[in-house]
Amino acid sequence: MMIMTISMEEVRHVARLARLELDELELVAFQGELNALLGHFQDIEGIELSGIVHKFNTSSLLNVWANDQFQSGFNHDQVFRNASVTKAGLFIVPTIIEE
């Protein structure tokens, strides 16, 4: 397994692409963090997976559908019961757009 590391020049290049203004101390800190992250990826890459069966779904549920059942709705009086202002069967709301 080849050990990958990120050079300081690569960190500077990425910082430049991201338009980050980093001082030298921050660049060194980022280099350390990125190299540690690469180390974790290499650890994961080294895990033996040949005997593991691939699983595409994490749940055993398949297409759970609810039955469509008709329910009666509200009548006109119930709909407008809590409305503060109505006119001609419509809700009247405050104007929010000013000229």
Jmol script that loads the backbone (N, CA, C; Angstrom):
load data "model"
ATOM      1  N   MET A   1       0.843  -1.177   0.000  1.00  0.00           N
ATOM      2  CA  MET A   1       0.000   0.000   0.000  1.00  0.00           C
ATOM      3  C   MET A   1       0.889   1.242   0.000  1.00  0.00           C
ATOM      4  N   MET A   2       0.633   2.147  -0.936  1.00  0.00           N
ATOM      5  CA  MET A   2       1.430   3.360  -1.055  1.00  0.00           C
ATOM      6  C   MET A   2       0.889   4.436  -0.101  1.00  0.00           C
ATOM      7  N   ILE A   3       1.767   5.038   0.670  1.00  0.00           N
ATOM      8  CA  ILE A   3       1.354   6.091   1.595  1.00  0.00           C
ATOM      9  C   ILE A   3       1.343   7.415   0.838  1.00  0.00           C
ATOM     10  N   MET A   4       0.141   8.020   0.806  1.00  0.00           N
ATOM     11  CA  MET A   4      -0.003   9.300   0.123  1.00  0.00           C
ATOM     12  C   MET A   4       0.098  10.429   1.134  1.00  0.00           C
ATOM     13  N   THR A   5       0.747  11.485   0.746  1.00  0.00           N
ATOM     14  CA  THR A   5       0.798  12.686   1.571  1.00  0.00           C
ATOM     15  C   THR A   5       0.545  13.893   0.677  1.00  0.00           C
ATOM     16  N   ILE A   6       0.083  14.933   1.283  1.00  0.00           N
ATOM     17  CA  ILE A   6      -0.164  16.176   0.562  1.00  0.00           C
ATOM     18  C   ILE A   6       0.978  17.131   0.865  1.00  0.00           C
ATOM     19  N   SER A   7       1.574  17.647  -0.182  1.00  0.00           N
ATOM     20  CA  SER A   7       2.699  18.572   0.005  1.00  0.00           C
ATOM     21  C   SER A   7       2.185  19.962   0.366  1.00  0.00           C
ATOM     22  N   MET A   8       3.074  20.768   0.889  1.00  0.00           N
ATOM     23  CA  MET A   8       2.725  22.141   1.247  1.00  0.00           C
ATOM     24  C   MET A   8       2.292  22.922   0.006  1.00  0.00           C
ATOM     25  N   GLU A   9       2.947  22.653  -1.131  1.00  0.00           N
ATOM     26  CA  GLU A   9       2.577  23.347  -2.375  1.00  0.00           C
ATOM     27  C   GLU A   9       1.150  22.989  -2.790  1.00  0.00           C
ATOM     28  N   GLU A  10       0.759  21.733  -2.593  1.00  0.00           N
ATOM     29  CA  GLU A  10      -0.618  21.325  -2.919  1.00  0.00           C
ATOM     30  C   GLU A  10      -1.625  22.011  -1.993  1.00  0.00           C
ATOM     31  N   VAL A  11      -1.272  22.152  -0.728  1.00  0.00           N
ATOM     32  CA  VAL A  11      -2.142  22.859   0.212  1.00  0.00           C
ATOM     33  C   VAL A  11      -2.285  24.317  -0.210  1.00  0.00           C
ATOM     34  N   ARG A  12      -1.184  24.946  -0.579  1.00  0.00           N
ATOM     35  CA  ARG A  12      -1.236  26.343  -1.056  1.00  0.00           C
ATOM     36  C   ARG A  12      -2.106  26.458  -2.306  1.00  0.00           C
ATOM     37  N   HIS A  13      -1.954  25.493  -3.213  1.00  0.00           N
ATOM     38  CA  HIS A  13      -2.724  25.503  -4.463  1.00  0.00           C
ATOM     39  C   HIS A  13      -4.227  25.391  -4.178  1.00  0.00           C
ATOM     40  N   VAL A  14      -4.596  24.469  -3.306  1.00  0.00           N
ATOM     41  CA  VAL A  14      -6.009  24.295  -2.959  1.00  0.00           C
ATOM     42  C   VAL A  14      -6.547  25.538  -2.255  1.00  0.00           C
ATOM     43  N   ALA A  15      -5.756  26.121  -1.371  1.00  0.00           N
ATOM     44  CA  ALA A  15      -6.168  27.339  -0.685  1.00  0.00           C
ATOM     45  C   ALA A  15      -6.370  28.472  -1.680  1.00  0.00           C
ATOM     46  N   ARG A  16      -5.484  28.557  -2.663  1.00  0.00           N
ATOM     47  CA  ARG A  16      -5.622  29.583  -3.700  1.00  0.00           C
ATOM     48  C   ARG A  16      -6.898  29.361  -4.510  1.00  0.00           C
ATOM     49  N   LEU A  17      -7.176  28.103  -4.885  1.00  0.00           N
ATOM     50  CA  LEU A  17      -8.393  27.789  -5.637  1.00  0.00           C
ATOM     51  C   LEU A  17      -9.651  28.132  -4.846  1.00  0.00           C
ATOM     52  N   ALA A  18      -9.591  27.912  -3.540  1.00  0.00           N
ATOM     53  CA  ALA A  18     -10.736  28.195  -2.673  1.00  0.00           C
ATOM     54  C   ALA A  18     -10.770  29.655  -2.235  1.00  0.00           C
ATOM     55  N   ARG A  19      -9.796  30.422  -2.695  1.00  0.00           N
ATOM     56  CA  ARG A  19      -9.680  31.841  -2.346  1.00  0.00           C
ATOM     57  C   ARG A  19      -9.603  32.051  -0.833  1.00  0.00           C
ATOM     58  N   LEU A  20      -8.831  31.182  -0.190  1.00  0.00           N
ATOM     59  CA  LEU A  20      -8.590  31.302   1.245  1.00  0.00           C
ATOM     60  C   LEU A  20      -7.272  32.016   1.470  1.00  0.00           C
ATOM     61  N   GLU A  21      -7.290  33.011   2.303  1.00  0.00           N
ATOM     62  CA  GLU A  21      -6.064  33.712   2.653  1.00  0.00           C
ATOM     63  C   GLU A  21      -5.567  33.138   3.968  1.00  0.00           C
ATOM     64  N   LEU A  22      -4.628  32.193   3.877  1.00  0.00           N
ATOM     65  CA  LEU A  22      -4.121  31.511   5.058  1.00  0.00           C
ATOM     66  C   LEU A  22      -2.673  31.895   5.306  1.00  0.00           C
ATOM     67  N   ASP A  23      -2.352  32.069   6.578  1.00  0.00           N
ATOM     68  CA  ASP A  23      -0.939  32.318   6.894  1.00  0.00           C
ATOM     69  C   ASP A  23      -0.202  30.984   6.964  1.00  0.00           C
ATOM     70  N   GLU A  24       1.097  31.039   7.161  1.00  0.00           N
ATOM     71  CA  GLU A  24       1.932  29.836   7.116  1.00  0.00           C
ATOM     72  C   GLU A  24       1.537  28.822   8.193  1.00  0.00           C
ATOM     73  N   LEU A  25       1.183  29.305   9.387  1.00  0.00           N
ATOM     74  CA  LEU A  25       0.781  28.412  10.474  1.00  0.00           C
ATOM     75  C   LEU A  25      -0.507  27.661  10.124  1.00  0.00           C
ATOM     76  N   GLU A  26      -1.469  28.373   9.512  1.00  0.00           N
ATOM     77  CA  GLU A  26      -2.728  27.739   9.104  1.00  0.00           C
ATOM     78  C   GLU A  26      -2.493  26.724   7.984  1.00  0.00           C
ATOM     79  N   LEU A  27      -1.597  27.036   7.057  1.00  0.00           N
ATOM     80  CA  LEU A  27      -1.277  26.098   5.982  1.00  0.00           C
ATOM     81  C   LEU A  27      -0.683  24.803   6.539  1.00  0.00           C
ATOM     82  N   VAL A  28       0.201  24.922   7.516  1.00  0.00           N
ATOM     83  CA  VAL A  28       0.803  23.746   8.135  1.00  0.00           C
ATOM     84  C   VAL A  28      -0.261  22.927   8.862  1.00  0.00           C
ATOM     85  N   ALA A  29      -1.169  23.610   9.546  1.00  0.00           N
ATOM     86  CA  ALA A  29      -2.249  22.915  10.266  1.00  0.00           C
ATOM     87  C   ALA A  29      -3.136  22.159   9.283  1.00  0.00           C
ATOM     88  N   PHE A  30      -3.509  22.818   8.168  1.00  0.00           N
ATOM     89  CA  PHE A  30      -4.343  22.160   7.158  1.00  0.00           C
ATOM     90  C   PHE A  30      -3.618  20.981   6.530  1.00  0.00           C
ATOM     91  N   GLN A  31      -2.333  21.118   6.307  1.00  0.00           N
ATOM     92  CA  GLN A  31      -1.565  20.015   5.729  1.00  0.00           C
ATOM     93  C   GLN A  31      -1.621  18.797   6.654  1.00  0.00           C
ATOM     94  N   GLY A  32      -1.453  19.039   7.945  1.00  0.00           N
ATOM     95  CA  GLY A  32      -1.528  17.946   8.914  1.00  0.00           C
ATOM     96  C   GLY A  32      -2.903  17.285   8.937  1.00  0.00           C
ATOM     97  N   GLU A  33      -3.942  18.102   8.903  1.00  0.00           N
ATOM     98  CA  GLU A  33      -5.309  17.567   8.930  1.00  0.00           C
ATOM     99  C   GLU A  33      -5.620  16.776   7.661  1.00  0.00           C
ATOM    100  N   LEU A  34      -5.203  17.295   6.510  1.00  0.00           N
ATOM    101  CA  LEU A  34      -5.454  16.595   5.252  1.00  0.00           C
ATOM    102  C   LEU A  34      -4.677  15.287   5.182  1.00  0.00           C
ATOM    103  N   ASN A  35      -3.441  15.282   5.655  1.00  0.00           N
ATOM    104  CA  ASN A  35      -2.658  14.042   5.669  1.00  0.00           C
ATOM    105  C   ASN A  35      -3.254  13.020   6.631  1.00  0.00           C
ATOM    106  N   ALA A  36      -3.785  13.478   7.761  1.00  0.00           N
ATOM    107  CA  ALA A  36      -4.448  12.561   8.700  1.00  0.00           C
ATOM    108  C   ALA A  36      -5.694  11.965   8.050  1.00  0.00           C
ATOM    109  N   LEU A  37      -6.434  12.785   7.314  1.00  0.00           N
ATOM    110  CA  LEU A  37      -7.626  12.307   6.620  1.00  0.00           C
ATOM    111  C   LEU A  37      -7.261  11.266   5.568  1.00  0.00           C
ATOM    112  N   LEU A  38      -6.202  11.508   4.824  1.00  0.00           N
ATOM    113  CA  LEU A  38      -5.743  10.530   3.846  1.00  0.00           C
ATOM    114  C   LEU A  38      -5.345   9.227   4.532  1.00  0.00           C
ATOM    115  N   GLY A  39      -4.756   9.322   5.704  1.00  0.00           N
ATOM    116  CA  GLY A  39      -4.395   8.126   6.464  1.00  0.00           C
ATOM    117  C   GLY A  39      -5.622   7.305   6.831  1.00  0.00           C
ATOM    118  N   HIS A  40      -6.700   7.993   7.201  1.00  0.00           N
ATOM    119  CA  HIS A  40      -7.946   7.278   7.523  1.00  0.00           C
ATOM    120  C   HIS A  40      -8.494   6.567   6.285  1.00  0.00           C
ATOM    121  N   PHE A  41      -8.435   7.240   5.135  1.00  0.00           N
ATOM    122  CA  PHE A  41      -8.903   6.612   3.901  1.00  0.00           C
ATOM    123  C   PHE A  41      -8.068   5.385   3.563  1.00  0.00           C
ATOM    124  N   GLN A  42      -6.770   5.460   3.804  1.00  0.00           N
ATOM    125  CA  GLN A  42      -5.907   4.307   3.536  1.00  0.00           C
ATOM    126  C   GLN A  42      -6.229   3.153   4.483  1.00  0.00           C
ATOM    127  N   ASP A  43      -6.592   3.476   5.728  1.00  0.00           N
ATOM    128  CA  ASP A  43      -7.010   2.429   6.667  1.00  0.00           C
ATOM    129  C   ASP A  43      -8.272   1.733   6.152  1.00  0.00           C
ATOM    130  N   ILE A  44      -9.214   2.519   5.681  1.00  0.00           N
ATOM    131  CA  ILE A  44     -10.463   1.959   5.158  1.00  0.00           C
ATOM    132  C   ILE A  44     -10.189   1.131   3.912  1.00  0.00           C
ATOM    133  N   GLU A  45      -9.309   1.624   3.076  1.00  0.00           N
ATOM    134  CA  GLU A  45      -8.970   0.924   1.843  1.00  0.00           C
ATOM    135  C   GLU A  45      -8.356  -0.446   2.127  1.00  0.00           C
ATOM    136  N   GLY A  46      -7.711  -0.608   3.261  1.00  0.00           N
ATOM    137  CA  GLY A  46      -7.047  -1.858   3.600  1.00  0.00           C
ATOM    138  C   GLY A  46      -7.955  -2.917   4.200  1.00  0.00           C
ATOM    139  N   ILE A  47      -9.222  -2.604   4.417  1.00  0.00           N
ATOM    140  CA  ILE A  47     -10.151  -3.568   5.011  1.00  0.00           C
ATOM    141  C   ILE A  47     -10.485  -4.659   3.993  1.00  0.00           C
ATOM    142  N   GLU A  48     -10.445  -5.910   4.424  1.00  0.00           N
ATOM    143  CA  GLU A  48     -10.740  -7.051   3.562  1.00  0.00           C
ATOM    144  C   GLU A  48     -12.257  -7.214   3.440  1.00  0.00           C
ATOM    145  N   LEU A  49     -12.777  -7.113   2.225  1.00  0.00           N
ATOM    146  CA  LEU A  49     -14.222  -7.159   2.000  1.00  0.00           C
ATOM    147  C   LEU A  49     -14.651  -8.307   1.100  1.00  0.00           C
ATOM    148  N   SER A  50     -13.763  -9.208   0.765  1.00  0.00           N
ATOM    149  CA  SER A  50     -14.084 -10.237  -0.225  1.00  0.00           C
ATOM    150  C   SER A  50     -15.184 -11.189   0.239  1.00  0.00           C
ATOM    151  N   GLY A  51     -15.341 -11.427   1.518  1.00  0.00           N
ATOM    152  CA  GLY A  51     -16.356 -12.360   2.001  1.00  0.00           C
ATOM    153  C   GLY A  51     -17.676 -11.709   2.358  1.00  0.00           C
ATOM    154  N   ILE A  52     -17.811 -10.436   2.132  1.00  0.00           N
ATOM    155  CA  ILE A  52     -19.017  -9.714   2.531  1.00  0.00           C
ATOM    156  C   ILE A  52     -19.967  -9.597   1.349  1.00  0.00           C
ATOM    157  N   VAL A  53     -21.232  -9.958   1.585  1.00  0.00           N
ATOM    158  CA  VAL A  53     -22.257  -9.864   0.546  1.00  0.00           C
ATOM    159  C   VAL A  53     -22.736  -8.421   0.494  1.00  0.00           C
ATOM    160  N   HIS A  54     -22.829  -7.884  -0.714  1.00  0.00           N
ATOM    161  CA  HIS A  54     -23.295  -6.508  -0.891  1.00  0.00           C
ATOM    162  C   HIS A  54     -24.771  -6.405  -0.544  1.00  0.00           C
ATOM    163  N   LYS A  55     -25.129  -5.347   0.129  1.00  0.00           N
ATOM    164  CA  LYS A  55     -26.519  -5.105   0.482  1.00  0.00           C
ATOM    165  C   LYS A  55     -26.900  -3.746  -0.075  1.00  0.00           C
ATOM    166  N   PHE A  56     -27.902  -3.727  -0.915  1.00  0.00           N
ATOM    167  CA  PHE A  56     -28.271  -2.488  -1.586  1.00  0.00           C
ATOM    168  C   PHE A  56     -29.321  -1.701  -0.814  1.00  0.00           C
ATOM    169  N   ASN A  57     -30.089  -2.369   0.031  1.00  0.00           N
ATOM    170  CA  ASN A  57     -31.093  -1.689   0.848  1.00  0.00           C
ATOM    171  C   ASN A  57     -30.768  -1.927   2.314  1.00  0.00           C
ATOM    172  N   THR A  58     -30.919  -0.910   3.108  1.00  0.00           N
ATOM    173  CA  THR A  58     -30.641  -1.053   4.535  1.00  0.00           C
ATOM    174  C   THR A  58     -31.877  -1.468   5.301  1.00  0.00           C
ATOM    175  N   SER A  59     -32.999  -1.522   4.626  1.00  0.00           N
ATOM    176  CA  SER A  59     -34.247  -1.896   5.265  1.00  0.00           C
ATOM    177  C   SER A  59     -34.876  -3.049   4.504  1.00  0.00           C
ATOM    178  N   SER A  60     -35.596  -3.897   5.202  1.00  0.00           N
ATOM    179  CA  SER A  60     -36.269  -5.008   4.536  1.00  0.00           C
ATOM    180  C   SER A  60     -37.640  -4.606   4.000  1.00  0.00           C
ATOM    181  N   LEU A  61     -38.051  -3.367   4.236  1.00  0.00           N
ATOM    182  CA  LEU A  61     -39.351  -2.901   3.757  1.00  0.00           C
ATOM    183  C   LEU A  61     -39.307  -2.665   2.257  1.00  0.00           C
ATOM    184  N   LEU A  62     -40.356  -3.059   1.584  1.00  0.00           N
ATOM    185  CA  LEU A  62     -40.468  -2.845   0.151  1.00  0.00           C
ATOM    186  C   LEU A  62     -41.739  -2.073  -0.141  1.00  0.00           C
ATOM    187  N   ASN A  63     -41.645  -0.965  -0.814  1.00  0.00           N
ATOM    188  CA  ASN A  63     -42.795  -0.180  -1.270  1.00  0.00           C
ATOM    189  C   ASN A  63     -43.998  -0.260  -0.327  1.00  0.00           C
ATOM    190  N   VAL A  64     -43.898   0.426   0.753  1.00  0.00           N
ATOM    191  CA  VAL A  64     -44.990   0.448   1.718  1.00  0.00           C
ATOM    192  C   VAL A  64     -45.981   1.515   1.268  1.00  0.00           C
ATOM    193  N   TRP A  65     -47.172   1.073   0.929  1.00  0.00           N
ATOM    194  CA  TRP A  65     -48.194   1.988   0.438  1.00  0.00           C
ATOM    195  C   TRP A  65     -49.378   1.983   1.400  1.00  0.00           C
ATOM    196  N   ALA A  66     -49.980   3.117   1.593  1.00  0.00           N
ATOM    197  CA  ALA A  66     -51.203   3.204   2.375  1.00  0.00           C
ATOM    198  C   ALA A  66     -52.380   3.120   1.405  1.00  0.00           C
ATOM    199  N   ASN A  67     -53.454   2.497   1.857  1.00  0.00           N
ATOM    200  CA  ASN A  67     -54.651   2.418   1.015  1.00  0.00           C
ATOM    201  C   ASN A  67     -55.297   3.789   0.925  1.00  0.00           C
ATOM    202  N   ASP A  68     -55.689   4.175  -0.282  1.00  0.00           N
ATOM    203  CA  ASP A  68     -56.409   5.433  -0.461  1.00  0.00           C
ATOM    204  C   ASP A  68     -57.848   5.224  -0.022  1.00  0.00           C
ATOM    205  N   GLN A  69     -58.264   6.008   0.931  1.00  0.00           N
ATOM    206  CA  GLN A  69     -59.636   5.905   1.413  1.00  0.00           C
ATOM    207  C   GLN A  69     -60.244   7.288   1.412  1.00  0.00           C
ATOM    208  N   PHE A  70     -61.436   7.375   0.871  1.00  0.00           N
ATOM    209  CA  PHE A  70     -62.138   8.651   0.807  1.00  0.00           C
ATOM    210  C   PHE A  70     -62.594   9.049   2.201  1.00  0.00           C
ATOM    211  N   GLN A  71     -62.366  10.317   2.524  1.00  0.00           N
ATOM    212  CA  GLN A  71     -62.878  10.877   3.764  1.00  0.00           C
ATOM    213  C   GLN A  71     -63.601  12.157   3.400  1.00  0.00           C
ATOM    214  N   SER A  72     -64.729  12.346   4.002  1.00  0.00           N
ATOM    215  CA  SER A  72     -65.458  13.566   3.686  1.00  0.00           C
ATOM    216  C   SER A  72     -64.684  14.772   4.206  1.00  0.00           C
ATOM    217  N   GLY A  73     -64.736  15.853   3.456  1.00  0.00           N
ATOM    218  CA  GLY A  73     -64.007  17.060   3.827  1.00  0.00           C
ATOM    219  C   GLY A  73     -64.843  17.966   4.713  1.00  0.00           C
ATOM    220  N   PHE A  74     -64.372  19.178   4.848  1.00  0.00           N
ATOM    221  CA  PHE A  74     -65.091  20.157   5.657  1.00  0.00           C
ATOM    222  C   PHE A  74     -66.172  20.819   4.820  1.00  0.00           C
ATOM    223  N   ASN A  75     -67.257  21.201   5.472  1.00  0.00           N
ATOM    224  CA  ASN A  75     -68.268  21.961   4.741  1.00  0.00           C
ATOM    225  C   ASN A  75     -67.908  23.446   4.792  1.00  0.00           C
ATOM    226  N   HIS A  76     -68.622  24.244   4.048  1.00  0.00           N
ATOM    227  CA  HIS A  76     -68.322  25.677   3.900  1.00  0.00           C
ATOM    228  C   HIS A  76     -68.270  26.396   5.238  1.00  0.00           C
ATOM    229  N   ASP A  77     -69.241  26.112   6.103  1.00  0.00           N
ATOM    230  CA  ASP A  77     -69.280  26.796   7.403  1.00  0.00           C
ATOM    231  C   ASP A  77     -68.085  26.422   8.285  1.00  0.00           C
ATOM    232  N   GLN A  78     -67.679  25.161   8.240  1.00  0.00           N
ATOM    233  CA  GLN A  78     -66.528  24.735   9.032  1.00  0.00           C
ATOM    234  C   GLN A  78     -65.234  25.396   8.547  1.00  0.00           C
ATOM    235  N   VAL A  79     -65.104  25.573   7.255  1.00  0.00           N
ATOM    236  CA  VAL A  79     -63.890  26.164   6.698  1.00  0.00           C
ATOM    237  C   VAL A  79     -63.730  27.605   7.144  1.00  0.00           C
ATOM    238  N   PHE A  80     -64.802  28.360   7.142  1.00  0.00           N
ATOM    239  CA  PHE A  80     -64.714  29.789   7.448  1.00  0.00           C
ATOM    240  C   PHE A  80     -64.971  30.114   8.921  1.00  0.00           C
ATOM    241  N   ARG A  81     -65.166  29.105   9.758  1.00  0.00           N
ATOM    242  CA  ARG A  81     -65.508  29.335  11.166  1.00  0.00           C
ATOM    243  C   ARG A  81     -64.449  30.160  11.897  1.00  0.00           C
ATOM    244  N   ASN A  82     -63.144  29.915  11.671  1.00  0.00           N
ATOM    245  CA  ASN A  82     -62.087  30.629  12.394  1.00  0.00           C
ATOM    246  C   ASN A  82     -61.481  31.781  11.605  1.00  0.00           C
ATOM    247  N   ALA A  83     -62.000  32.055  10.429  1.00  0.00           N
ATOM    248  CA  ALA A  83     -61.464  33.159   9.627  1.00  0.00           C
ATOM    249  C   ALA A  83     -61.863  34.484  10.265  1.00  0.00           C
ATOM    250  N   SER A  84     -60.920  35.409  10.338  1.00  0.00           N
ATOM    251  CA  SER A  84     -61.246  36.702  10.948  1.00  0.00           C
ATOM    252  C   SER A  84     -62.093  37.560  10.023  1.00  0.00           C
ATOM    253  N   VAL A  85     -61.823  37.515   8.698  1.00  0.00           N
ATOM    254  CA  VAL A  85     -62.598  38.308   7.742  1.00  0.00           C
ATOM    255  C   VAL A  85     -62.843  37.476   6.492  1.00  0.00           C
ATOM    256  N   THR A  86     -64.098  37.446   6.059  1.00  0.00           N
ATOM    257  CA  THR A  86     -64.448  36.775   4.799  1.00  0.00           C
ATOM    258  C   THR A  86     -65.355  37.684   4.008  1.00  0.00           C
ATOM    259  N   LYS A  87     -65.392  37.464   2.699  1.00  0.00           N
ATOM    260  CA  LYS A  87     -66.276  38.246   1.845  1.00  0.00           C
ATOM    261  C   LYS A  87     -66.568  37.413   0.604  1.00  0.00           C
ATOM    262  N   ALA A  88     -67.820  37.218   0.304  1.00  0.00           N
ATOM    263  CA  ALA A  88     -68.262  36.483  -0.876  1.00  0.00           C
ATOM    264  C   ALA A  88     -67.635  35.086  -0.947  1.00  0.00           C
ATOM    265  N   GLY A  89     -67.547  34.427   0.201  1.00  0.00           N
ATOM    266  CA  GLY A  89     -67.009  33.074   0.230  1.00  0.00           C
ATOM    267  C   GLY A  89     -65.498  32.990   0.083  1.00  0.00           C
ATOM    268  N   LEU A  90     -64.776  34.086   0.350  1.00  0.00           N
ATOM    269  CA  LEU A  90     -63.319  34.114   0.234  1.00  0.00           C
ATOM    270  C   LEU A  90     -62.704  34.575   1.550  1.00  0.00           C
ATOM    271  N   PHE A  91     -61.468  34.160   1.788  1.00  0.00           N
ATOM    272  CA  PHE A  91     -60.718  34.663   2.933  1.00  0.00           C
ATOM    273  C   PHE A  91     -60.181  36.035   2.581  1.00  0.00           C
ATOM    274  N   ILE A  92     -60.312  36.999   3.454  1.00  0.00           N
ATOM    275  CA  ILE A  92     -59.735  38.327   3.263  1.00  0.00           C
ATOM    276  C   ILE A  92     -58.508  38.410   4.169  1.00  0.00           C
ATOM    277  N   VAL A  93     -57.351  38.678   3.567  1.00  0.00           N
ATOM    278  CA  VAL A  93     -56.101  38.756   4.320  1.00  0.00           C
ATOM    279  C   VAL A  93     -55.499  40.147   4.151  1.00  0.00           C
ATOM    280  N   PRO A  94     -54.652  40.563   5.083  1.00  0.00           N
ATOM    281  CA  PRO A  94     -54.033  41.898   4.976  1.00  0.00           C
ATOM    282  C   PRO A  94     -53.134  41.978   3.747  1.00  0.00           C
ATOM    283  N   THR A  95     -53.085  43.152   3.143  1.00  0.00           N
ATOM    284  CA  THR A  95     -52.198  43.391   2.011  1.00  0.00           C
ATOM    285  C   THR A  95     -50.767  43.473   2.530  1.00  0.00           C
ATOM    286  N   ILE A  96     -49.854  42.769   1.869  1.00  0.00           N
ATOM    287  CA  ILE A  96     -48.462  42.806   2.315  1.00  0.00           C
ATOM    288  C   ILE A  96     -47.547  43.445   1.278  1.00  0.00           C
ATOM    289  N   ILE A  97     -48.076  43.732   0.098  1.00  0.00           N
ATOM    290  CA  ILE A  97     -47.274  44.373  -0.939  1.00  0.00           C
ATOM    291  C   ILE A  97     -47.663  45.850  -0.991  1.00  0.00           C
ATOM    292  N   GLU A  98     -46.673  46.689  -0.829  1.00  0.00           N
ATOM    293  CA  GLU A  98     -46.916  48.123  -0.867  1.00  0.00           C
ATOM    294  C   GLU A  98     -46.390  48.708  -2.158  1.00  0.00           C
ATOM    295  N   GLU A  99     -47.004  49.764  -2.604  1.00  0.00           N
ATOM    296  CA  GLU A  99     -46.536  50.423  -3.834  1.00  0.00           C
ATOM    297  C   GLU A  99     -45.535  51.495  -3.527  1.00  0.00           C
TER     298      GLU A  99
END
end "model"
wireframe off; spacefill off
backbone 0.3
color backbone group
